[in-house]
C-alpha cells in the first residue's frame, strides 16, 4: 500500500463514518496527509486527521481517533493502528506491504504514480519566449497529463527551431500572446524561470533538459560557465549520470539474472551474512566504475558492512513516495522536485545493487529474486520519472 493509497483508505474510513452517522462533519477534507511517524509515534505511517476533524465534529480528538482506528483495523493491508499523543493515528502495514508495493510498481510499469486526480481539468500554461521557460512548460505539461489534466500550452513567441530539434519541445505551441505582455491565458501565472545564461543546445537534449530542469526555477542553471561540462561527465558528481547509470545497472542485472536462470519475484529481503562485497568469484557482478574512488553516493563502502534490509528500507520509502512527488510536481509546476526525487532514488538504490546476484558458488535464492524485483521496481520508477522530464533512460551506459 503506497502513501497515496493509504491516504485514500483513511479518507474512505472518514466518509464511511459520516455516511453511517458515527461522525457529523459538514465539510470533509479533500485529502488526508500521511507521513512517517514523528517522535513518540510508531508503525509505518501516521496521520493527524482526527485532530483536523475534532473541532468541526464536536468530539475530542482521541475519541475520534479511536473511532477511525476501529474502522482502519478492518482494512486489508493494515496490521495495526495505535493512537498516540493528542490523537495521532499510527498505522502499521502488514508484513507483505513491501512486496505488494514492488508488485504494484512492476504491474503499472512506467505509469506508476500516474493518477486521475486532475481528470477533467484544463490547465492553461504560458511561457516566456525563452528556452528554459519553454522546456519547463513542456515538462510541467507532461506531469500534469500523468495526473489526468489537459494542459493547454501557449508561448510568447514561436519556439525556435533548435529548441524543437534538440531540446524536444513541441513544435505546435501557439504564440497567441504578444511577447512582453506578462499575462497568461488562464489562471496560471506565466512561467518565467531564471533564464539560462547561455545557449543550452550544445549539451544535447538529455543533458540540456536536465541542466534546465534540475535547479528550481528561481535558481540560475549552470550553463555556459566552468561547470557546464559537468552535465556531460560520466562520473558520480553528475546527478544525471547517477540516475541514468542506476537505471542501466538494473537492466544489466535483469539480463545477468536471466543468464543465471532466475527471474524477479517480490518477497522478503532476507539479509545475507557478511559484507556486501565478497571476494571475486565467477558470478561476481561487474564492478561499478563509480566505486573506484572509494567515496560518493554510488558506493556502499566506507562505513563497514550493511544489511540488505536496512539499506532497502530507505529505497522502499522513496518508491512508495513517488506518487506523492508526481502530484506535488504537478500542483507546484516544479519539475525540479521530480528531478531531485530521482537522484534520491538512484542514490538509495546503489548500496543494494551488489547483493542482487548470487556470488561465487551461491545458488539463486528467494532473497535474490526479491532483491532483483526491488531493483527492477526502482529502475522502473527512474525510467518513468526521466520520461516525464523528457529525458531518455538508456538500457546500456
SULMOSUL-V41792 format. One record per residue. N is the residue number from 1. PHI is phi as a letter, one per 40 degrees, with the letter a starting at -180 (NA if undefined). Layout:
# SULMOSUL-V41792
n = [N:N]
phi = [PHI:PHI]
This chain:
# SULMOSUL-V41792
n = [1:2:3:4:5:6:7:8:9:10:11:12:13:14:15:16:17:18:19:20:21:22:23:24:25:26:27:28:29:30:31:32:33:34:35:36:37:38:39:40:41:42:43:44:45:46:47:48:49:50:51:52:53:54:55:56:57:58:59:60:61:62:63:64:65:66:67:68:69:70:71:72:73:74:75:76:77:78:79:80:81:82:83:84:85:86:87:88:89:90:91:92:93:94:95:96:97:98:99:100:101:102:103:104:105:106:107:108:109:110:111:112:113:114:115:116:117:118:119:120:121:122:123:124:125:126:127:128:129:130:131:132:133:134:135:136:137:138:139:140:141:142:143:144:145:146:147:148:149:150:151:152:153:154:155:156:157:158:159:160:161:162:163:164:165:166:167:168:169:170:171:172:173:174:175:176:177:178:179:180:181:182:183:184:185:186:187:188:189:190:191:192:193:194:195:196:197:198:199:200:201:202:203:204:205:206:207:208:209:210:211:212:213:214:215:216:217:218:219:220:221:222:223:224:225:226:227:228:229:230:231:232:233:234:235:236:237:238:239:240:241:242:243:244:245:246:247:248:249:250:251:252:253:254:255:256:257:258:259:260:261:262:263:264:265:266:267:268:269:270:271:272:273:274:275:276:277:278:279:280:281:282:283:284:285:286:287:288:289:290:291:292:293:294:295:296:297:298:299:300:301:302:303:304:305:306:307:308:309:310:311:312:313:314:315:316:317:318:319:320:321:322:323:324:325:326:327:328:329:330:331:332:333:334:335:336:337:338:339:340:341:342:343:344:345:346:347:348:349:350:351:352:353:354:355:356:357:358:359:360:361:362:363:364:365:366:367:368:369:370:371:372:373:374:375:376:377:378:379:380:381:382:383:384:385:386:387:388:389:390:391:392:393:394:395:396:397]
phi = [NA:c:d:c:c:c:d:c:c:c:c:c:c:c:c:c:c:c:c:c:g:c:a:b:b:c:b:c:c:c:a:b:c:b:a:d:c:c:d:g:c:a:g:c:a:b:a:b:d:c:c:c:c:d:c:c:c:g:b:c:d:c:c:c:c:c:c:c:d:d:c:c:c:c:c:c:g:b:c:a:b:b:c:b:f:c:i:c:c:b:b:b:c:c:c:c:c:c:c:c:c:c:c:c:c:c:c:c:g:c:c:d:g:c:a:b:d:b:d:g:c:b:b:c:b:b:b:c:c:a:d:c:c:c:c:d:c:c:c:c:c:c:c:d:c:c:b:g:c:b:c:b:b:b:b:c:a:c:d:c:d:c:c:c:c:b:c:g:c:c:c:b:c:c:b:c:b:d:c:g:c:g:b:b:c:a:c:c:c:d:c:b:c:d:c:c:c:a:c:c:c:c:c:g:d:c:c:c:c:c:c:c:b:c:c:c:d:c:c:c:c:c:b:g:b:c:c:c:c:c:c:b:c:c:a:c:c:c:c:c:c:c:c:c:c:c:c:c:c:c:c:c:c:c:c:c:c:c:c:c:g:b:b:c:a:d:i:c:c:c:c:c:c:g:c:c:b:c:c:d:a:c:b:c:c:d:c:c:c:c:c:c:c:g:a:g:c:b:b:c:c:h:b:g:c:b:c:c:d:c:c:c:c:c:c:c:c:c:c:c:c:d:d:c:c:c:c:c:c:c:c:c:f:b:c:c:c:c:c:c:c:c:c:c:c:c:c:c:c:d:c:c:d:c:c:c:c:c:b:g:c:c:b:d:b:c:c:c:c:c:c:c:c:c:c:c:c:c:c:c:c:c:c:c:c:c:d:c:c:g:b:c:b:c:c:b:a]
